[in-house]
Amino acid sequence: MVALSLWEVCATRRDAHAVPDDDAWRKAAAIVRSGYHAGDLIVFAPDWADPIGRLVLGDLIPLDVAARMDGAKFARIWEVSIRDAHAPETAGLAAADTREVDGVTVRRFEREPAVVTADILAALPTAQWKDGRGTLELAEVGFAPHRCIQIIPPVNGATSVMFAQLPLGTHLVGYVGLADVFHRRDIRAPGTLTVAIAGTQVATATAGVDDGWVRFEATTTPGAADVTFTASATAPDRRICFAAEARR
């Protein structure tokens, strides 16, 4: 018991010293600021370190960037991480530069960004609705902010929105999730989103209360086509939020 107690004391002191302090985060932020270009994306890992990162770099993360659909449109990404963690936005990418300061790692990634041919959020004012109507929202989905279209479909029913002659690229990428942590706590049923192009279903995604921001994708033929998104749920007040872009 004495030996175990001594080990726990040593382990606690070691873990405490292993956590980067405020000065380490400020030094890491200085590295980012020295090379930051307008339009760069800054991410933090693991995700629970995000509030700490925003304390030192939040002024370089505008609301539209914080509420982004994903990171595919960004040519340069700064990843500030601890404990060898990586952000989802940098998965599969090789760092162009890596620096470490007092337990905080700063990596810069560069790549060809996705080319967007259409964004349904921008096209929403001209969309056509059936069996209900949605709104453009800045919503909390999976404990993160997202700009999205929110639909509350009827119980055991569906609400559809059609974007006429949307200019498509080679693929349609989108995300769907359930908004509002309190509604997710009280309403446990999932929500479903289906996507149809020219009347043919090309994708479907189901978002549960613990799933966060769920990705879906469909291969498309370049050119204009009608694209319809249909949200459905079995429970009342199920707040389904989604966003999508046509890309090439």
C-alpha positions as CSV (number, residue, x, y, z in Angstrom):
1,M,0.0,0.0,0.0
2,V,2.9,2.4,0.8
3,A,4.5,1.6,-2.6
4,L,1.2,2.2,-4.4
5,S,0.6,5.5,-2.6
6,L,4.1,6.7,-3.6
7,W,3.6,5.7,-7.2
8,E,0.3,7.6,-7.3
9,V,1.9,10.7,-5.9
10,C,4.7,10.5,-8.5
11,A,2.3,9.8,-11.4
12,T,0.1,12.8,-10.4
13,R,3.1,15.1,-10.4
14,R,4.3,13.7,-13.7
15,D,0.9,14.2,-15.4
16,A,0.6,17.7,-14.0
17,H,4.0,18.7,-15.5
18,A,3.1,17.0,-18.8
19,V,0.3,19.5,-19.4
20,P,1.4,22.5,-21.4
21,D,1.0,25.7,-19.4
22,D,-0.3,29.1,-20.6
23,D,3.1,30.2,-21.7
24,A,3.5,27.2,-23.9
25,W,0.2,27.9,-25.7
26,R,1.2,31.6,-26.1
27,K,4.5,30.5,-27.7
28,A,2.7,28.1,-30.0
29,A,0.2,30.9,-31.0
30,A,3.1,33.2,-31.8
31,I,4.4,30.6,-34.3
32,V,1.0,30.5,-36.0
33,R,0.7,34.3,-36.1
34,S,4.1,34.6,-37.6
35,G,3.1,32.6,-40.7
36,Y,-0.6,33.1,-40.8
37,H,-2.3,34.2,-44.1
38,A,-5.8,35.6,-44.3
39,G,-8.1,32.7,-45.2
40,D,-6.0,30.0,-43.4
41,L,-7.9,27.5,-41.2
42,I,-6.7,27.0,-37.6
43,V,-7.7,23.8,-35.8
44,F,-6.9,22.3,-32.4
45,A,-6.5,18.7,-31.2
46,P,-7.7,16.8,-29.3
47,D,-11.1,18.5,-29.7
48,W,-11.4,19.2,-25.9
49,A,-8.4,21.5,-26.3
50,D,-10.4,23.8,-28.6
51,P,-11.5,26.3,-25.9
52,I,-7.8,26.6,-24.8
53,G,-6.7,27.3,-28.4
54,R,-9.4,29.9,-29.0
55,L,-8.1,31.8,-25.9
56,V,-4.8,32.5,-27.7
57,L,-5.9,32.4,-31.4
58,G,-9.6,33.0,-31.4
59,D,-9.3,36.4,-33.1
60,L,-8.0,34.6,-36.2
61,I,-11.0,32.3,-36.4
62,P,-14.0,34.3,-37.7
63,L,-17.5,33.1,-37.2
64,D,-18.0,31.8,-40.7
65,V,-14.8,29.7,-40.4
66,A,-15.8,28.4,-36.9
67,A,-19.2,27.3,-38.3
68,R,-17.8,25.8,-41.5
69,M,-19.2,22.7,-43.0
70,D,-15.8,21.1,-43.2
71,G,-12.2,22.0,-44.0
72,A,-12.0,21.0,-47.6
73,K,-12.1,24.5,-49.0
74,F,-9.0,25.7,-47.1
75,A,-5.6,25.6,-48.9
76,R,-3.6,26.1,-45.7
77,I,-4.4,24.5,-42.3
78,W,-2.6,25.2,-39.0
79,E,-3.0,22.4,-36.5
80,V,-2.1,23.2,-32.9
81,S,-2.1,20.0,-30.8
82,I,-1.0,18.3,-27.7
83,R,-0.4,14.6,-26.8
84,D,0.3,13.6,-30.5
85,A,-3.4,14.2,-31.3
86,H,-4.6,15.2,-34.8
87,A,-7.6,17.1,-36.0
88,P,-10.1,15.4,-38.5
89,E,-9.4,18.2,-41.0
90,T,-5.8,17.1,-41.4
91,A,-6.4,13.3,-41.8
92,G,-4.4,11.9,-44.6
93,L,-2.3,15.1,-45.1
94,A,1.5,15.5,-44.8
95,A,2.7,18.4,-42.8
96,A,4.7,21.0,-44.7
97,D,6.2,22.2,-41.4
98,T,6.2,21.0,-37.8
99,R,7.4,22.8,-34.7
100,E,7.1,21.8,-31.1
101,V,7.3,24.1,-28.1
102,D,7.0,22.9,-24.5
103,G,4.6,20.1,-25.3
104,V,2.5,21.9,-27.9
105,T,3.0,20.9,-31.6
106,V,2.3,23.3,-34.4
107,R,1.9,21.8,-37.9
108,R,1.2,23.6,-41.1
109,F,-0.5,21.7,-44.0
110,E,-0.8,22.9,-47.6
111,R,-2.9,21.3,-50.3
112,E,-5.2,22.0,-53.3
113,P,-8.5,23.1,-51.9
114,A,-11.9,21.8,-53.1
115,V,-13.5,23.8,-55.8
116,V,-17.2,24.6,-55.0
117,T,-19.7,24.9,-57.8
118,A,-22.7,25.5,-55.6
119,D,-23.5,25.9,-51.9
120,I,-27.1,25.1,-50.9
121,L,-26.9,27.6,-48.0
122,A,-26.4,30.4,-50.5
123,A,-29.1,29.0,-52.8
124,L,-31.7,28.7,-50.0
125,P,-33.7,31.9,-50.8
126,T,-34.8,30.4,-54.2
127,A,-35.5,26.9,-52.9
128,Q,-38.9,25.3,-53.2
129,W,-40.5,23.6,-50.1
130,K,-42.9,20.8,-49.7
131,D,-44.8,19.8,-46.5
132,G,-43.2,22.4,-44.3
133,R,-40.4,24.9,-44.3
134,G,-36.9,25.2,-42.9
135,T,-34.6,28.1,-41.8
136,L,-31.0,29.0,-42.1
137,E,-29.4,28.8,-38.7
138,L,-26.2,29.0,-36.8
139,A,-26.8,25.9,-34.7
140,E,-25.0,23.8,-32.1
141,V,-24.6,20.3,-33.6
142,G,-22.4,17.8,-31.8
143,F,-21.2,20.5,-29.4
144,A,-19.8,22.5,-32.3
145,P,-21.2,25.5,-34.2
146,H,-22.4,24.9,-37.8
147,R,-24.2,27.1,-40.3
148,C,-26.9,24.9,-41.7
149,I,-30.5,24.5,-42.9
150,Q,-32.7,23.4,-40.0
151,I,-35.9,21.4,-40.6
152,I,-38.4,20.2,-38.0
153,P,-40.3,17.6,-40.0
154,P,-43.8,16.4,-38.9
155,V,-44.0,13.3,-36.7
156,N,-43.7,10.2,-38.9
157,G,-43.6,12.5,-41.8
158,A,-41.1,14.4,-44.0
159,T,-40.3,17.9,-45.2
160,S,-38.5,18.4,-48.6
161,V,-36.6,21.3,-50.1
162,M,-35.7,21.3,-53.8
163,F,-32.9,23.4,-55.4
164,A,-33.8,23.8,-59.1
165,Q,-31.0,23.4,-61.6
166,L,-28.2,23.4,-59.1
167,P,-24.8,23.6,-60.9
168,L,-23.2,20.3,-60.0
169,G,-19.6,19.2,-60.2
170,T,-18.2,15.7,-59.8
171,H,-19.5,15.1,-56.4
172,L,-22.0,16.4,-53.8
173,V,-20.7,16.5,-50.2
174,G,-22.8,17.3,-47.2
175,Y,-23.3,16.8,-43.5
176,V,-26.3,16.3,-41.3
177,G,-26.8,16.4,-37.5
178,L,-29.3,17.0,-34.7
179,A,-29.3,20.5,-33.3
180,D,-29.6,21.7,-29.7
181,V,-28.1,19.6,-26.9
182,F,-31.2,20.0,-24.8
183,H,-33.4,18.5,-27.5
184,R,-31.0,15.7,-28.0
185,R,-31.1,15.0,-24.3
186,D,-34.9,14.9,-24.2
187,I,-35.7,13.5,-27.6
188,R,-33.7,10.3,-28.3
189,A,-35.0,9.3,-31.7
190,P,-32.7,9.9,-34.8
191,G,-33.4,12.0,-37.8
192,T,-32.8,11.0,-41.5
193,L,-31.9,13.0,-44.5
194,T,-32.2,11.7,-48.1
195,V,-30.8,13.3,-51.2
196,A,-32.2,12.9,-54.7
197,I,-30.9,14.3,-58.0
198,A,-33.4,14.6,-60.9
199,G,-35.8,12.3,-58.9
200,T,-33.2,9.6,-58.2
201,Q,-32.1,9.0,-54.7
202,V,-28.3,9.2,-54.5
203,A,-27.5,9.4,-50.7
204,T,-29.1,8.9,-47.3
205,A,-27.7,9.6,-43.8
206,T,-29.2,9.0,-40.4
207,A,-28.0,11.2,-37.5
208,G,-28.5,9.9,-33.9
209,V,-28.2,11.9,-30.7
210,D,-24.5,10.9,-30.2
211,D,-23.4,11.0,-33.9
212,G,-22.5,14.7,-34.2
213,W,-21.9,16.0,-37.7
214,V,-22.5,13.1,-40.1
215,R,-20.9,13.2,-43.6
216,F,-22.6,12.0,-46.8
217,E,-21.4,12.1,-50.4
218,A,-22.6,11.2,-53.9
219,T,-20.9,11.1,-57.2
220,T,-22.5,13.5,-59.7
221,T,-22.4,14.4,-63.4
222,P,-21.3,17.9,-64.1
223,G,-24.1,20.2,-65.2
224,A,-27.3,21.7,-63.8
225,A,-29.9,19.4,-62.1
226,D,-32.7,19.6,-59.6
227,V,-31.5,18.5,-56.2
228,T,-33.9,17.6,-53.4
229,F,-33.2,17.1,-49.7
230,T,-35.8,15.3,-47.6
231,A,-35.7,15.3,-43.8
232,S,-37.8,12.9,-41.8
233,A,-38.2,11.8,-38.2
234,T,-40.5,9.7,-36.0
235,A,-40.4,12.0,-33.0
236,P,-41.8,15.5,-32.5
237,D,-39.6,18.6,-32.6
238,R,-36.6,16.7,-34.1
239,R,-34.3,19.5,-35.2
240,I,-32.4,18.2,-38.3
241,C,-29.7,20.5,-39.6
242,F,-27.7,20.0,-42.8
243,A,-25.4,21.6,-45.3
244,A,-24.1,20.5,-48.6
245,E,-21.8,21.7,-51.5
246,A,-21.4,20.6,-55.1
247,R,-17.7,20.3,-55.8
248,R,-15.3,19.4,-58.5
